Amino acid sequence: MRTFNQLAREPMTNVDTAWLRMDSNENLMVINGLLFFDEPMGQDEFQALLEERLLAQHKRFRQRPVCEGGHYFWEELPHIDMDYHLTTLTIDEQGDSEAALRGAVCKLIPEPLASDKPLWRFHFLSHYKSGSAVLVRVHHSYADGIALISVLDSIADHSVLHSSPAARFKMPERKPKSGAPWHRLAFLLSNSAYGVAFGAAWLFEALRVSLCRPDSKTAYKRDLSPHKQVGWAPSLPVDEVKEVGKAMGCTINDVILGCVAGSLRRYLQRIGEPVAGVCVRATIPVNLRPLEEALQLGNRFGLVYLALPVGEDSVKGRIKAVQCNMKKLKNGMQAQMSYNILGMLGYFPSAVERWALRFFSSKASAVMTNVPGPSEPVILKGKKLSKPMFWVPQSGGIGIGVSILSYDNKVEFGFVADAALVPEPQAMIDDFVDEFKSIQAEVLGAPAFSGELSRA
Protein backbone atom coordinates (compact mmCIF):
# COMPACT_ATOMS: atom_id res chain seq x y z
CA MET A 1 0.00 0.00 0.00
CA ARG A 2 1.50 3.33 -1.14
CA THR A 3 0.89 6.35 1.17
CA PHE A 4 0.48 9.94 -0.08
CA ASN A 5 -0.89 13.22 1.27
CA GLN A 6 -4.13 13.61 3.20
CA LEU A 7 -7.51 13.35 1.54
CA ALA A 8 -8.47 16.38 -0.59
CA ARG A 9 -11.13 17.23 -3.19
CA GLU A 10 -11.41 19.28 -6.36
CA PRO A 11 -14.40 19.81 -8.68
CA MET A 12 -14.75 17.61 -11.75
CA THR A 13 -15.41 19.35 -15.07
CA ASN A 14 -18.82 18.77 -16.60
CA VAL A 15 -17.25 17.15 -19.68
CA ASP A 16 -15.42 14.61 -17.49
CA THR A 17 -18.64 14.10 -15.52
CA ALA A 18 -20.43 13.25 -18.76
CA TRP A 19 -17.80 10.61 -19.58
CA LEU A 20 -17.92 9.22 -16.04
CA ARG A 21 -21.69 8.67 -16.21
CA MET A 22 -21.59 7.13 -19.69
CA ASP A 23 -20.94 3.57 -18.46
CA SER A 24 -23.53 0.90 -19.28
CA ASN A 25 -23.67 -2.88 -18.88
CA GLU A 26 -22.83 -3.28 -22.57
CA ASN A 27 -20.27 -0.49 -22.90
CA LEU A 28 -17.86 0.56 -20.18
CA MET A 29 -16.14 3.90 -20.76
CA VAL A 30 -12.71 2.35 -20.10
CA ILE A 31 -9.73 2.83 -22.40
CA ASN A 32 -7.96 -0.53 -22.66
CA GLY A 33 -4.47 -0.91 -24.08
CA LEU A 34 -1.52 -3.25 -24.35
CA LEU A 35 2.14 -2.37 -23.88
CA PHE A 36 4.64 -4.83 -25.34
CA PHE A 37 8.28 -4.79 -24.22
CA ASP A 38 11.06 -6.38 -26.25
CA GLU A 39 12.71 -7.92 -23.18
CA PRO A 40 11.37 -9.26 -19.87
CA MET A 41 10.58 -6.88 -17.01
CA GLY A 42 9.91 -7.89 -13.41
CA GLN A 43 6.56 -7.02 -11.83
CA ASP A 44 8.30 -5.41 -8.85
CA GLU A 45 10.25 -3.25 -11.28
CA PHE A 46 7.05 -2.21 -13.05
CA GLN A 47 5.36 -1.44 -9.72
CA ALA A 48 8.26 0.82 -8.78
CA LEU A 49 7.76 2.61 -12.11
CA LEU A 50 4.09 3.24 -11.27
CA GLU A 51 4.78 4.43 -7.73
CA GLU A 52 7.86 6.55 -8.40
CA ARG A 53 6.69 8.14 -11.65
CA LEU A 54 2.99 7.74 -12.47
CA LEU A 55 1.60 8.26 -8.96
CA ALA A 56 4.25 10.74 -7.86
CA GLN A 57 3.90 12.96 -10.96
CA HIS A 58 0.19 12.72 -11.75
CA LYS A 59 -2.22 13.48 -8.92
CA ARG A 60 -5.24 12.33 -10.94
CA PHE A 61 -4.14 8.71 -10.60
CA ARG A 62 -4.31 9.11 -6.81
CA GLN A 63 -7.89 10.37 -7.04
CA ARG A 64 -11.27 8.67 -7.26
CA PRO A 65 -14.53 10.25 -8.47
CA VAL A 66 -17.17 10.94 -5.82
CA CYS A 67 -20.66 12.46 -6.00
CA GLU A 68 -22.08 14.68 -3.29
CA GLY A 69 -25.32 16.61 -3.57
CA GLY A 70 -25.50 15.91 -7.29
CA HIS A 71 -22.03 17.39 -7.89
CA TYR A 72 -18.96 15.37 -8.85
CA PHE A 73 -15.47 15.75 -7.39
CA TRP A 74 -12.01 14.23 -7.64
CA GLU A 75 -11.10 12.98 -4.17
CA GLU A 76 -7.43 12.33 -3.44
CA LEU A 77 -6.79 9.21 -1.37
CA PRO A 78 -4.06 8.97 1.28
CA HIS A 79 -3.40 5.31 0.42
CA ILE A 80 -3.20 3.56 -2.95
CA ASP A 81 -3.83 -0.20 -2.87
CA MET A 82 -1.21 -1.45 -5.32
CA ASP A 83 -2.34 -5.06 -4.79
CA TYR A 84 -5.54 -4.04 -6.58
CA HIS A 85 -4.10 -1.63 -9.14
CA LEU A 86 -1.34 -3.98 -10.34
CA THR A 87 -2.18 -7.66 -10.73
CA THR A 88 -0.47 -10.64 -12.33
CA LEU A 89 -1.78 -11.82 -15.69
CA THR A 90 -1.18 -15.42 -16.73
CA ILE A 91 -1.86 -17.13 -20.06
CA ASP A 92 -1.31 -20.57 -21.57
CA GLU A 93 2.10 -20.28 -23.21
CA GLN A 94 2.09 -23.77 -24.73
CA GLY A 95 0.12 -22.92 -27.87
CA ASP A 96 -0.56 -19.67 -29.74
CA SER A 97 0.51 -17.05 -27.19
CA GLU A 98 -1.13 -14.21 -29.13
CA ALA A 99 -4.49 -16.00 -29.21
CA ALA A 100 -4.13 -16.78 -25.50
CA LEU A 101 -3.43 -13.12 -24.73
CA ARG A 102 -6.44 -12.02 -26.79
CA GLY A 103 -8.61 -14.44 -24.83
CA ALA A 104 -7.34 -13.12 -21.50
CA VAL A 105 -7.96 -9.53 -22.57
CA CYS A 106 -11.51 -10.35 -23.71
CA LYS A 107 -12.30 -11.74 -20.26
CA LEU A 108 -10.91 -8.71 -18.41
CA ILE A 109 -12.18 -5.71 -20.35
CA PRO A 110 -15.92 -6.18 -19.56
CA GLU A 111 -15.10 -6.06 -15.81
CA PRO A 112 -16.03 -2.73 -14.16
CA LEU A 113 -13.32 -0.90 -12.24
CA ALA A 114 -13.83 -0.67 -8.46
CA SER A 115 -15.77 2.54 -7.74
CA ASP A 116 -14.22 3.04 -4.28
CA LYS A 117 -10.72 3.31 -5.78
CA PRO A 118 -9.08 5.37 -8.52
CA LEU A 119 -10.50 4.11 -11.81
CA TRP A 120 -7.44 2.46 -13.32
CA ARG A 121 -5.81 -0.97 -13.25
CA PHE A 122 -2.77 -2.70 -14.77
CA HIS A 123 -2.50 -6.44 -15.47
CA PHE A 124 1.13 -7.52 -15.80
CA LEU A 125 2.34 -10.46 -17.92
CA SER A 126 6.00 -10.96 -17.06
CA HIS A 127 6.74 -13.42 -19.88
CA TYR A 128 5.23 -12.92 -23.31
CA LYS A 129 7.20 -14.26 -26.26
CA SER A 130 10.71 -12.81 -25.72
CA GLY A 131 9.61 -9.96 -23.45
CA SER A 132 6.75 -8.77 -21.24
CA ALA A 133 3.29 -7.29 -21.78
CA VAL A 134 0.92 -5.13 -19.74
CA LEU A 135 -2.83 -4.66 -20.10
CA VAL A 136 -3.65 -1.06 -19.12
CA ARG A 137 -7.19 -0.03 -18.13
CA VAL A 138 -8.05 3.64 -17.43
CA HIS A 139 -11.52 5.15 -17.25
CA HIS A 140 -12.19 7.72 -19.96
CA SER A 141 -13.23 10.32 -17.36
CA TYR A 142 -9.57 10.54 -16.30
CA ALA A 143 -8.14 11.52 -19.67
CA ASP A 144 -8.50 11.29 -23.42
CA GLY A 145 -6.05 9.48 -25.68
CA ILE A 146 -3.81 12.50 -26.30
CA ALA A 147 -3.39 13.08 -22.56
CA LEU A 148 -2.76 9.40 -21.77
CA ILE A 149 -0.05 9.12 -24.41
CA SER A 150 1.55 12.24 -22.92
CA VAL A 151 1.41 10.62 -19.47
CA LEU A 152 3.12 7.51 -20.86
CA ASP A 153 5.87 9.61 -22.37
CA SER A 154 6.25 11.67 -19.18
CA ILE A 155 7.13 8.57 -17.11
CA ALA A 156 9.71 7.35 -19.64
CA ASP A 157 13.40 7.30 -18.71
CA HIS A 158 14.31 10.27 -20.93
CA SER A 159 11.51 12.46 -19.51
CA VAL A 160 12.51 11.72 -15.93
CA LEU A 161 16.08 12.77 -16.72
CA HIS A 162 15.71 15.92 -18.75
CA SER A 163 13.19 16.48 -21.52
CA SER A 164 9.62 17.60 -21.97
CA PRO A 165 7.32 15.03 -23.55
CA ALA A 166 5.52 17.68 -25.60
CA ALA A 167 8.58 18.09 -27.81
CA ARG A 168 8.32 14.47 -28.99
CA PHE A 169 4.81 14.72 -30.41
CA LYS A 170 3.65 15.87 -33.81
CA MET A 171 0.09 17.16 -33.62
CA PRO A 172 -1.86 19.59 -35.79
CA GLU A 173 -1.75 23.07 -34.30
CA ARG A 174 -5.06 24.40 -33.05
CA LYS A 175 -6.11 27.64 -31.43
CA PRO A 176 -6.24 27.25 -27.64
CA LYS A 177 -9.74 26.75 -26.29
CA SER A 178 -9.99 27.33 -22.57
CA GLY A 179 -12.73 27.43 -19.99
CA ALA A 180 -15.84 25.37 -19.47
CA PRO A 181 -17.71 24.60 -22.73
CA TRP A 182 -20.80 26.67 -21.90
CA HIS A 183 -18.70 29.60 -20.60
CA ARG A 184 -16.78 29.71 -23.87
CA LEU A 185 -19.99 29.45 -25.84
CA ALA A 186 -21.56 32.30 -23.86
CA PHE A 187 -18.43 34.44 -24.35
CA LEU A 188 -18.47 33.95 -28.11
CA LEU A 189 -22.20 34.62 -28.36
CA SER A 190 -21.83 37.87 -26.42
CA ASN A 191 -19.32 39.37 -28.85
CA SER A 192 -21.53 41.14 -31.37
CA ALA A 193 -21.17 40.19 -35.05
CA TYR A 194 -18.73 37.36 -34.44
CA GLY A 195 -21.00 35.96 -31.76
CA VAL A 196 -24.00 36.07 -34.09
CA ALA A 197 -22.08 34.28 -36.85
CA PHE A 198 -20.65 31.71 -34.44
CA GLY A 199 -24.01 31.09 -32.78
CA ALA A 200 -25.78 30.69 -36.12
CA ALA A 201 -23.16 28.21 -37.33
CA TRP A 202 -23.28 26.32 -34.02
CA LEU A 203 -27.09 26.07 -34.04
CA PHE A 204 -27.15 25.06 -37.71
CA GLU A 205 -24.65 22.27 -37.04
CA ALA A 206 -26.59 21.07 -33.99
CA LEU A 207 -29.82 21.04 -36.01
CA ARG A 208 -28.17 19.26 -38.94
CA VAL A 209 -26.75 16.51 -36.73
CA SER A 210 -30.04 16.14 -34.83
CA LEU A 211 -31.99 15.69 -38.08
CA CYS A 212 -29.41 13.31 -39.56
CA ARG A 213 -30.91 9.85 -40.11
CA PRO A 214 -29.22 6.75 -38.67
CA ASP A 215 -26.68 5.11 -40.98
CA SER A 216 -27.42 1.93 -42.96
CA LYS A 217 -28.94 -0.91 -40.95
CA THR A 218 -26.32 -3.64 -41.14
CA ALA A 219 -24.94 -6.42 -38.94
CA TYR A 220 -23.08 -3.66 -37.10
CA LYS A 221 -26.33 -2.28 -35.63
CA ARG A 222 -27.70 -5.26 -33.72
CA ASP A 223 -28.49 -5.48 -30.00
CA LEU A 224 -25.35 -5.50 -27.86
CA SER A 225 -24.08 -7.97 -25.28
CA PRO A 226 -21.73 -7.34 -22.32
CA HIS A 227 -18.96 -9.31 -24.08
CA LYS A 228 -16.16 -7.97 -26.28
CA GLN A 229 -13.76 -9.46 -28.82
CA VAL A 230 -10.45 -7.76 -29.59
CA GLY A 231 -7.57 -7.99 -32.01
CA TRP A 232 -4.62 -6.06 -33.38
CA ALA A 233 -2.77 -5.83 -36.65
CA PRO A 234 0.91 -6.06 -37.51
CA SER A 235 2.68 -2.69 -37.35
CA LEU A 236 2.48 -0.71 -40.58
CA PRO A 237 5.59 1.33 -41.45
CA VAL A 238 4.59 5.01 -41.51
CA ASP A 239 6.81 5.70 -44.53
CA GLU A 240 4.92 3.12 -46.61
CA VAL A 241 1.54 4.60 -45.68
CA LYS A 242 2.91 8.09 -46.46
CA GLU A 243 4.11 6.84 -49.84
CA VAL A 244 0.62 5.63 -50.73
CA GLY A 245 -0.92 8.87 -49.48
CA LYS A 246 1.52 10.99 -51.47
CA ALA A 247 0.81 9.03 -54.65
CA MET A 248 -2.93 9.56 -54.15
CA GLY A 249 -2.69 13.17 -52.97
CA CYS A 250 -4.23 12.44 -49.58
CA THR A 251 -3.24 12.06 -45.92
CA ILE A 252 -2.15 9.04 -43.90
CA ASN A 253 -5.48 9.27 -42.08
CA ASP A 254 -7.39 9.10 -45.37
CA VAL A 255 -5.50 5.96 -46.40
CA ILE A 256 -6.03 4.22 -43.06
CA LEU A 257 -9.74 5.08 -42.82
CA GLY A 258 -10.26 4.02 -46.44
CA CYS A 259 -8.73 0.64 -45.58
CA VAL A 260 -11.01 0.41 -42.53
CA ALA A 261 -14.03 1.01 -44.78
CA GLY A 262 -12.78 -1.82 -46.98
CA SER A 263 -12.44 -4.23 -44.07
CA LEU A 264 -15.99 -3.40 -42.91
CA ARG A 265 -17.20 -4.04 -46.46
CA ARG A 266 -15.42 -7.39 -46.73
CA TYR A 267 -16.92 -8.63 -43.48
CA LEU A 268 -20.46 -7.82 -44.63
CA GLN A 269 -19.81 -9.63 -47.91
CA ARG A 270 -18.44 -12.64 -46.05
CA ILE A 271 -21.61 -13.03 -43.96
CA GLY A 272 -23.84 -12.55 -46.99
CA GLU A 273 -25.11 -9.01 -46.40
CA PRO A 274 -25.61 -6.63 -49.35
CA VAL A 275 -23.11 -3.78 -49.60
CA ALA A 276 -24.41 -1.78 -52.56
CA GLY A 277 -25.20 1.74 -51.42
CA VAL A 278 -24.29 0.96 -47.81
CA CYS A 279 -22.89 3.78 -45.68
CA VAL A 280 -21.49 3.01 -42.25
CA ARG A 281 -21.05 6.12 -40.13
CA ALA A 282 -18.31 6.45 -37.49
CA THR A 283 -17.83 9.00 -34.72
CA ILE A 284 -14.33 10.45 -34.92
CA PRO A 285 -12.74 12.32 -31.98
CA VAL A 286 -11.14 15.65 -32.97
CA ASN A 287 -8.49 17.06 -30.65
CA LEU A 288 -9.25 20.53 -29.23
CA ARG A 289 -6.26 20.58 -26.88
CA PRO A 290 -3.19 22.76 -27.61
CA LEU A 291 0.04 20.76 -27.68
CA GLU A 292 1.48 22.62 -24.70
CA GLU A 293 -1.47 21.39 -22.61
CA ALA A 294 -1.07 17.72 -23.56
CA LEU A 295 -0.21 16.72 -19.98
CA GLN A 296 -3.30 18.35 -18.49
CA LEU A 297 -5.54 15.38 -17.81
CA GLY A 298 -9.23 15.36 -18.61
CA ASN A 299 -11.07 15.32 -21.93
CA ARG A 300 -10.58 18.06 -24.52
CA PHE A 301 -11.96 16.79 -27.79
CA GLY A 302 -15.11 16.97 -29.89
CA LEU A 303 -16.76 14.34 -32.06
CA VAL A 304 -17.66 14.37 -35.74
CA TYR A 305 -19.67 11.89 -37.81
CA LEU A 306 -17.69 10.47 -40.74
CA ALA A 307 -19.48 8.53 -43.48
CA LEU A 308 -17.41 5.48 -44.45
CA PRO A 309 -18.08 4.49 -48.10
CA VAL A 310 -18.60 0.77 -47.52
CA GLY A 311 -20.74 0.60 -50.67
CA GLU A 312 -17.90 1.86 -52.91
CA ASP A 313 -16.43 -0.95 -55.06
CA SER A 314 -12.76 0.03 -55.41
CA VAL A 315 -10.08 0.53 -52.76
CA LYS A 316 -8.95 3.75 -54.42
CA GLY A 317 -12.53 4.99 -54.63
CA ARG A 318 -13.08 4.35 -50.92
CA ILE A 319 -9.97 6.31 -49.96
CA LYS A 320 -10.92 9.23 -52.20
CA ALA A 321 -14.45 9.25 -50.77
CA VAL A 322 -13.06 9.31 -47.22
CA GLN A 323 -10.79 12.22 -48.20
CA CYS A 324 -13.77 14.16 -49.56
CA ASN A 325 -15.90 13.49 -46.48
CA MET A 326 -13.08 14.47 -44.11
CA LYS A 327 -12.51 17.77 -45.92
CA LYS A 328 -16.16 18.69 -45.39
CA LEU A 329 -15.90 17.95 -41.67
CA LYS A 330 -12.64 19.85 -41.11
CA ASN A 331 -14.23 23.18 -41.99
CA GLY A 332 -17.37 22.64 -39.91
CA MET A 333 -18.46 23.32 -36.34
CA GLN A 334 -19.32 19.73 -35.45
CA ALA A 335 -16.36 19.04 -33.15
CA GLN A 336 -16.80 22.23 -31.10
CA MET A 337 -20.57 21.74 -31.03
CA SER A 338 -20.31 18.18 -29.68
CA TYR A 339 -17.79 19.28 -27.03
CA ASN A 340 -20.18 22.00 -25.85
CA ILE A 341 -23.06 19.52 -25.75
CA LEU A 342 -21.02 17.06 -23.67
CA GLY A 343 -20.31 19.81 -21.17
CA MET A 344 -24.00 20.65 -20.97
CA LEU A 345 -24.97 16.99 -20.53
CA GLY A 346 -22.54 16.74 -17.61
CA TYR A 347 -24.50 19.55 -15.97
CA PHE A 348 -27.94 17.97 -16.47
CA PRO A 349 -29.31 14.91 -14.62
CA SER A 350 -27.96 11.54 -15.76
CA ALA A 351 -31.37 10.55 -17.21
CA VAL A 352 -31.08 13.40 -19.73
CA GLU A 353 -27.57 12.28 -20.63
CA ARG A 354 -28.70 8.67 -21.18
CA TRP A 355 -31.47 9.84 -23.53
CA ALA A 356 -29.07 12.05 -25.50
CA LEU A 357 -26.53 9.24 -25.69
CA ARG A 358 -29.06 6.83 -27.18
CA PHE A 359 -30.23 9.48 -29.64
CA PHE A 360 -26.81 10.50 -30.97
CA SER A 361 -25.25 7.00 -30.92
CA SER A 362 -28.10 5.72 -33.12
CA LYS A 363 -26.64 7.75 -35.99
CA ALA A 364 -23.37 5.75 -36.12
CA SER A 365 -22.15 2.15 -36.04
CA ALA A 366 -18.54 2.61 -34.93
CA VAL A 367 -16.10 4.78 -33.01
CA MET A 368 -12.76 5.43 -34.69
CA THR A 369 -9.85 7.33 -33.20
CA ASN A 370 -6.38 8.28 -34.39
CA VAL A 371 -3.88 9.24 -31.66
CA PRO A 372 -0.37 10.58 -32.43
CA GLY A 373 2.29 9.01 -30.25
CA PRO A 374 6.02 9.58 -29.73
CA SER A 375 8.06 9.47 -32.93
CA GLU A 376 10.94 7.82 -31.05
CA PRO A 377 10.98 4.66 -28.89
CA VAL A 378 9.86 5.01 -25.27
CA ILE A 379 12.18 3.43 -22.69
CA LEU A 380 10.75 2.46 -19.29
CA LYS A 381 13.19 1.30 -16.61
CA GLY A 382 15.71 0.52 -19.31
CA LYS A 383 13.25 -1.62 -21.31
CA LYS A 384 12.17 -0.59 -24.81
CA LEU A 385 8.44 -0.31 -25.42
CA SER A 386 8.32 -2.12 -28.76
CA LYS A 387 4.60 -1.86 -29.50
CA PRO A 388 1.82 0.06 -27.73
CA MET A 389 -1.78 -0.24 -28.87
CA PHE A 390 -5.22 0.41 -27.44
CA TRP A 391 -8.95 -0.11 -27.89
CA VAL A 392 -11.28 2.87 -27.84
CA PRO A 393 -14.46 2.49 -25.74
CA GLN A 394 -17.85 2.65 -27.44
CA SER A 395 -20.89 4.45 -26.09
CA GLY A 396 -24.64 4.03 -26.27
CA GLY A 397 -25.67 1.44 -28.83
CA ILE A 398 -22.37 1.48 -30.74
CA GLY A 399 -20.55 -1.85 -30.72
CA ILE A 400 -17.42 -1.39 -32.85
CA GLY A 401 -14.22 0.49 -32.03
CA VAL A 402 -11.23 1.11 -34.30
CA SER A 403 -8.03 2.57 -32.82
CA ILE A 404 -5.05 3.93 -34.72
CA LEU A 405 -1.84 4.93 -32.94
CA SER A 406 1.35 6.24 -34.53
CA TYR A 407 4.49 5.28 -32.61
CA ASP A 408 8.19 5.11 -33.48
CA ASN A 409 7.53 5.56 -37.22
CA LYS A 410 4.92 2.80 -37.24
CA VAL A 411 1.12 2.73 -37.33
CA GLU A 412 -0.60 0.45 -34.80
CA PHE A 413 -4.15 -0.73 -35.45
CA GLY A 414 -6.53 -2.13 -32.82
CA PHE A 415 -10.06 -3.42 -33.27
CA VAL A 416 -12.71 -4.17 -30.63
CA ALA A 417 -16.25 -5.34 -31.26
CA ASP A 418 -19.23 -6.51 -29.33
CA ALA A 419 -19.21 -10.32 -29.48
CA ALA A 420 -22.81 -10.27 -30.74
CA LEU A 421 -21.77 -8.21 -33.78
CA VAL A 422 -18.36 -9.58 -34.79
CA PRO A 423 -17.54 -12.87 -33.01
CA GLU A 424 -14.04 -13.11 -34.55
CA PRO A 425 -12.54 -9.66 -35.25
CA GLN A 426 -9.09 -10.97 -36.20
CA ALA A 427 -10.47 -11.87 -39.63
CA MET A 428 -11.54 -8.25 -40.09
CA ILE A 429 -8.08 -7.09 -39.04
CA ASP A 430 -6.54 -9.39 -41.65
CA ASP A 431 -8.91 -7.78 -44.16
CA PHE A 432 -7.56 -4.36 -43.13
CA VAL A 433 -3.99 -5.50 -43.86
CA ASP A 434 -5.10 -6.97 -47.20
CA GLU A 435 -6.79 -3.67 -48.08
CA PHE A 436 -3.54 -1.81 -47.49
CA LYS A 437 -1.55 -4.31 -49.55
CA SER A 438 -4.12 -3.98 -52.32
CA ILE A 439 -3.94 -0.18 -52.55
CA GLN A 440 -0.16 -0.32 -52.20
CA ALA A 441 0.03 -2.66 -55.19
CA GLU A 442 -2.46 -0.61 -57.22
CA VAL A 443 -0.82 2.77 -56.58
CA LEU A 444 2.86 1.87 -56.33
CA GLY A 445 3.03 -1.19 -58.56
CA ALA A 446 4.01 -3.82 -55.98
CA PRO A 447 3.38 -4.26 -52.24
CA ALA A 448 6.42 -3.67 -50.03
CA PHE A 449 4.67 -4.27 -46.72
CA SER A 450 5.42 -7.52 -44.88
CA GLY A 451 3.55 -7.19 -41.60
CA GLU A 452 4.30 -10.69 -40.35
CA LEU A 453 7.69 -9.43 -39.16
CA SER A 454 6.13 -6.65 -37.10
CA ARG A 455 3.43 -8.47 -35.13
CA ALA A 456 3.86 -8.34 -31.34
N, C-alpha and C positions, 0 to 999 in steps of 0.2 A: 504494500500500500504506500503510494507516494503522497507526502504531505506538502501543502502549499499554504498560502495566506488564508486568513479568516474568510468566512462566507460573505459575499457581497453581491449586489444586484445592479443590473442596468437594463433600460427599456429595450425591447426588441422592435426592430422596424416593422412596419405593416407589411412590407413585401416579404420579409422573412417569416412573419406570422402566417401569411397566406400559404407559403411553402410548407410550413410546419403542420398546418391543418389539412393538407392535401392528401394525407395517407388514406388508403382504403384497404379492405381485405385483399383485393385483387392487385392493387398497385401501391407499393410502399414508395415514398419519396426518398429513397436511399440511393446514393451514387455508389456503385460497386465497381471495384477495379482490381487488376492483378499487376503485381510488380515481379518481374523475373530478374534474377541476378545470375551472372555468368559463372559464379563460384559459390560454394556453400557459405552460409552465414549462421552463426549460432543464435538461438532464440534469446539468450541472455544479452548478447551483443545488440540485437535488434531492440530489445526492451530498453537498454541504456540509451539508444538513439532516440526513442520516443520520449523518455523522461528528460534527458539532457537538452534536447533540441526542440521537439514538437511541443511538449507541455511547458517547457521553460520559456519559449519564445512566443507562443500563441495562446493567449488567455482563453480564447473561445473554446479550445479543447479541454479546458478545465471547468467549463460551464455546462449547465443543463437548462433546458427551457422549463419555465414554470408559469402557471396562469393564476392570477389573483384578481378577483373583482372584474373578470372579463378582459383584463389586460395581461399581455405576455411580457416576460422578463427573461434575461439571461442571469442565472444564479451561479456564482462561482463557488465551487466546493472546496473545502479544506483538505479533503483526502480523495485520491483517485485510485480506484480499485483495479490495479493492473492485472490481477488474476482474471478479471472479467474482460478488460479491454484488449488483452493480448492472449490468445489461446493457441493451442497446438492443433494443426491440421494434419491429418494422416490420410493417405490414399493407398490403394493397392498398386505397388510398383512392379508387380510381376508381368502384367500385360501392357496395354497401351496406356502409358502414364498421362498423356494428354486427355484421353477420353475419361480416365479416372478422375483427373482434376476437374474436368467439366462437370462430371456427375456430382462431385463434392460441392462445387460452387452452386449448382442448381438446387441442392438441398438447403444451403445456407441462406441464399439471398431472399427467400420469402419470409424469413424469420424477422419479426419486429425487433428493434433495438430497445433495450430496457429504458423505460421512461423516467426512472428515478436516478439515472446516471447520464453523463454526457453522451450524446447520440452518435457514437462512433465505436468501431470495433475492428481489430486486426486478427486475422487467422494465419498463423505462421507455419509454412511447410519447409522444414530445414533441408530436406533432400528432394530435389526435383530435377531429374536428368542430371546434368553435371553441376548444378548450382542449387539455389533456393528460390522459393516463391512465396508471396504474401497476398492474401485476399484482403483488400481494404474496403471498409464499409463506413460511409459518412452520410448523415442525413443532409438532404439538400438545403434545409433551413440554415445550416452552418455556413455554406459557401457554394458558389457556382464553380463550374469547371475551371475557369480562368484563375480564380483565387486559389483553388486547391492545387493546381499545377505550380503556382507561385509558392505555396507553402512547401510543396515537395522540394522545389529548388532551394528554398531558404534553409532547409535542414541538411543540405548536401555539404560535403566536406569543404568544397571551395567557398561556399557562402559563409560558413562558420569562420573560416580563416580571414577572408578579406573582401569579397565582392558582393555587389548587390544583385539579386536575382533578376531584377527588372531589365538589366542590360543584356540578358541572355535570351530574351524573347523578341519575336518579330510579330507585332500585331498592327492591324490597321489603325492609324491615328484617328481619334474621334474627339470632338469638342467635349470638355468636361461637363458632366451633368450632375449637379450636387443637390442635396436637400431631399426631403420626402417627395414622392411623386405628385401628390395633390398640391403641395406648396409650390413646386416648380410650375405646375400647370396653372395655378392661380396667378403666379407672378407673370407668366407669359401672357395670360389673358388680360391682365390689367394694364399692359403696355400698348395702348392705343392701336394704331394700324397693324403693327406686327402681331399684337395679341388677337385682333379680329381675324387676320389671315391664318394664324396658327390654330386658333379655336375652330375656324371653319374647316380647315384641313383635318384636324383631329376628329371632329364630329362626323365628317364625311367618311373617314376611314372606319370609325367605330360602326357607323350605319352599314357600310359596305360589308364589313366582316360579319355583322349580325345577320344580314340578309343572305349571306352566302349559303348555298345549299350544301349538305353533306357530300363528300366525295363518293365515287362509285362504290356500290355495295358489292364487296368481294369477300373472299375467305378471310381477309384481314379485319373484317368488321363483325365478327361473331361475338357471342357472350364470352366473357373472360372467366378464367379460373384463378386460384391463388398460386398456381405453379408456373415456373419460368424455365425456359431452355436457353442456353447461352452458347456462344462460339466465338472464335476469333480467326482472323486470316493471317497468312504469312505477311511479313513486313514488305511493303512496297517501297522501293527506292524513290525518294522525292525527285531526283534528277530525271528518272524515266517518266514519271507522271508529268513533270514540267515540260519534257520534250514533246509529249503528246499534246499538252495544252497549247504550247507554242505553235505547233504545226496546225492546230485547229483555230488558233486565235482566241483562246478562252483560258480561264483560270484553272488551277489545280482543283479547286472546289467544284467547278463545273464538270470536270472529267470524273471525279469521284462520285458525285451525285448522279451523273448520267449512268455510271456503272451500277449504282444502287438501283436505279429505276429498271435497269436490265435484269438484275437478279430477282427483283420483285415480279417482273413479267415472266421470267422463266419458271418460277415456282408455280404461278397460276396456270401456266400451260401444262406443267407436269401433273397437276391434280385435275386437269380437265376443265378448267374454267375459261370462259371466253376472255380475250384481252383486247379485242377491237374496240377502240374508242374509250378504253378504260383510263381513268385518271385517279391516281392515288395521291392524296394530299398529305404532306408532312409538316409538322410544326418545327421551325428552325430557330434556335436561340440566336440572337444578335447581340454582341457585346456592346454595352453602353458605358463601360468602365475605362477611364484613361489609364494608360500603361503605368504611370507613376503611382496609381492606386491599386495595383494588382494584388498587393498583400493585405489590403483591407478586406476582411472576410465579410460574408453576406452575399446577397444576390443583386447584381447590377446588369441585368440583361432584359431585353424584350423578346417577343416571339413573333414570327411571321409565318404565314401559310404558304408553302411552296407546292405547286402542282408538279408531280412527277409524271412524265409522259410514258406511262407503262404501255399505252396502246400504240406507241410509235414503233414501226417495224425495225428500223436500222439502229445500230449502236451510235453511229455518227449523228443521226437524226435526234436520238434521245439526248445526247450531250448538247447539241445546239438548242434544243427546246428548253433544257434546263437553264442554259446561259440566258436565253431570252426572258424566261420567267424570273430569274434572279435579278436581271437588270431592272425590271419593273418594280420589284420589291425594294431595291436599294434606294430608290428615290422617293419612297413613300413614307408615311407616318406610322405604319403598322407596328414597328418595334417599340417606339415611344408610347404609342397608344396602349399596347398590351401591358407595358411596364406600369403605366399609370393605373390601369384597371386592376392589376394585381395588388397595388398599394391600397386601392380603395376596398377591394375584397377583404384584405387583411384587417380593415377597420370595421367592416360589417360583421354581423353574426355568422357563425360557421354554416348555418343552413343556407344563407344566401350564397356563400362561396360554393357550396356543394352543387346548388342549382346551376350557377354560372359555369362551373367546371364541366358538368354534364352537357350543357348547351354548347360550349365552345369546342370541347373535345369531340363532339359528334361530327364536326366538320373535317376531321383528319383521321388517318389510319396509322400514322407513325410519328415518332419523334426522332429527329436527326440532328446531331450536334457535331461541330468541328472545332476542336480546341487546339490552339498552337502551344507546343511545348518547347523545352530547351533545344537549341540547335546543336548542342554539344552533349556528350554523355554525362549523366549525373552519377557521382560517386558517393556512396553512403558507407561510412565506416570502412573505407578502403575497398569496398566491393562495387563493381560497375553494375549499374542498372541497365541491363541489356535490352529489355523490352517492357515498357509500361502500356497498359491498355485498360479501358473502362467500359462500363455499360450505363447508358443514360436511363434514368427512371422514366416511366410513362405515367400519365395522369388520366383521370376520368375513365372513359371507355376505350382508350388507346392501348393496344397490346403489342406494339412493335417498337423497338428502339435501335437506332443505328448510331454508332459512335466512331468518330474519326479523330485521331490524335497524331500530330506531327512531332517527331522526336528524333534527334540525332540523325537528321537527313533521311529519315524513313517515315512512312505513313502507316499507322497502326489502325486496324479496322476491327471493331467489335459489334456483335449482333446479339440482341436479346429479344425473345418473343414469348408471349403467353403460350403455354403448352397446348392450349385448346386451339390455337391458331396455326402455329408452326411447330409440330412435334419434334422435328429434327432440323434445327437451323444450320447445322454445319454444311448441309447440301446447298443452302442458299448462299453461304459464304463462299463455297467453291464456285458457285455461279458468278459471284462478284469478281473473283480472280479471273475466271474465263472471259468475262466481259472486258476486263482490262486488257487481257492478252489479245482479244479480238480487235479492239480499237487500236491497239499498238501495232498489230500486224497490218491493219487496213491503212493507217495513217503513215506509218514509218517503213512499211515494207516487210518487216520480220519482227517477231516478238523477241525482246532481249531479256524479259523478266523471267527469273527462275525462283519462285517464292519458296520452293521446298527447302532451300538452304537457309531461309530466314525465319522459319517457324520456331516459336519458343518451345 
